């Protein structure tokens, strides 16, 4: 009995990709929402510096502060993305190894 690896590999790949989608979507959503939420403030800082209503030093401080806020938000997102990546690897390997074990049992 010949063993066809390609369908099993395809099934495992599909399982891994499906498991990764929630984390990838969460990252995309976060980037969009964060960009929209912060666009006004960042634009105001840039325009304030450009029109000299805000000093360069104050503008730099405000940009740094905004950057730190985004980094702390991104840390929470990183947990979600890491969990999705782990789920993807687990789904891929679980499906692949399960299929290989079944094939070996049938071959023996």
Order of alpha helices (4+ residues) and beta strands (2+ residues): alpha-alpha
